[in-house]
Amino acid sequence: MSALFNFHSFLTVVLLVICTCTFVKMQFPTILEQKTGFRGFFWKAARIGERLSPWVAAGCLTMGVSILFF
């Protein structure tokens, strides 16, 4: 089933995008410098990961446990 129609998969994809964008921004800050256009979406995801990092980490941990055990 597509990640758009399954809520659990959709949340997993969103968390992976946030974590990946945050990691890329920390390693290569010039890639996500542009705040508008197509790269602006990834800049916003990286900003969410930077500012809400404890909540994103808790979400990743919860999602990992739910994938492994449920």
Secondary structure, DSSP 8 states (H G I E B T S, - for coil): --TTT-HHHHHHHHHHHHHHHHHHHHH-TTTT---SSHHHHHHHHHHHHHHTHHHHHHHHHHHHHHHHH-
